[in-house]
Amino acid sequence: MKIAQISDLHFGCLNDEVKTALLRHLHDDVPDLIIASGDLTQSATDGEFEAARDFLAELPARVLSIPGNHDLPGMDITRFLHPWRRYRRYIAEEMNPQWSSPLVAIKGLNSARMILPHWNWANGAISDRQCRAVEATFAATTAPWRMVVAHHPLIASPDFPLAVTVFNGRALLDTLAQQKVDLVLAGHQHHAYIETREMGGHTTLFVNASTATSTRLRRQPNGFNRLTFSPEAVRIDLLRYQDGAFSVFEAVTHSKSA
């Protein structure tokens, strides 16, 4: 099974040449599922969401999408009265989607909030209810691989260009350890990254994606991730855009028994 993770598309701040190359690559190397891990738009306007919707419709596989902080309207009344109306109208009604196959079970979490107890509302948060939803998802599956997707990364790497806070993130990390989650996918940083951590006697991989198509680069070119699963192992390819095409620049293979 092959899953592609594309993140931080930022329609409204898009590199059209990179978008075309991404579509071409995904049509030449078709995955079984595509995960869009937030920030589909730059300013959450109707026009940007329409363009993002049309792009997702061109993809050659089913898409599991979660929102990011840029998918909330800016500082106007819409942000507080109907924060997710446009996302739900154009992209998906479900804000915390899940997907499962005999090999992989995935729980998506909306970590963006219309308001936070911090000056920077671009940060994220996870509720106790979402932690319980993670528990319920994995209690109902026998798939050997367990994966969670959130827009905001739960761990901080010194390589990351931004300092990010995820309120109640510690509670989610405890839940991931209890549930023996294998992979945690995120975006937000526009920076591809893989880190392995031991949590509760279980190995969890934290996988971050660069921005797939936007002009808002941070220390790295555009890129996306490809995860190839077998019952025993997962190979994670980090792909980067260069000279008109995407190619692998780093790969990590993790064994389930490790």
Salt bridges, closest charged atoms under 4 A:
ASP8 OD2 - HIS10 NE2 3.65
ASP8 OD2 - HIS151 NE2 3.96
ASP8 OD2 - HIS190 NE2 3.16
ASP29 OD1 - LYS2 NZ 2.46
ASP29 OD2 - ARG226 NH1 2.73
ASP39 OD2 - HIS10 NE2 3.54
ASP39 OD2 - HIS151 NE2 3.23
ASP46 OD2 - ARG86 NE 3.72
ASP46 OD1 - ARG89 NH1 3.23
ASP54 OD1 - ARG53 NE 3.21
GLU93 OE2 - ARG88 NE 3.51
ASP174 OD1 - ARG170 NH2 3.06
ASP182 OD1 - HIS202 NE2 2.84
ASP182 OD1 - LYS256 NZ 2.75
GLU195 OE2 - ARG197 NE 2.79
ASP237 OD2 - ARG226 NH2 3.10
ASP237 OD1 - ARG235 NE 2.69
